[in-house]
């Protein structure tokens, strides 16, 4: 089994430096529907199936990378949703909203749409789905989801190429084999 995980291309959206809770939630929703900054890169499919999330940035990335192909969309590859950690009219830096929201996710707070436990279950379901449906897959997904997805793949005996850092660059590819 071979799975190549790709983070989507860069999104064309400028984040403000500060938001209140309502503005931050609107910005997160805007990010989810913003177009990508298309960078032409062609990848050979070599008998791989291509899977994307339901978010347009992964689908647009698939079209840029592979041309006019048929790919399969699945909610299993969606990004972990992010919302404001509290309801307030006070403005906080964008990085603070991100960190606090992800901390809530980590501790399984019901303030976030999806908990860490739920994301882990979704990553496991993704692996089971792929193992039952293909031998070779490109999965175009999202940076924060990739962290959990890769951990669950490793727990199930998949090996990754060596890489540095804990975050993922746009268009970064990680080959997982078992």
Secondary structure, 3 states (H helix, E strand, C coil): CEEEEEECCCECCCCCCEECHHHHHHHHHHHHHCCECCCCCCCCCCCCEEEECCCHHHHHHHHHHHCCCCCEECHHHCCCCCCCCCCCCCCEEHHHHHHHHHHHHHCCCCCCCCCHHHHHHHHHHHHHHHHHHCCEEEEEECHHHHHHHHHHHHHCCCEECCCCCCCCCCCCEEEEEC
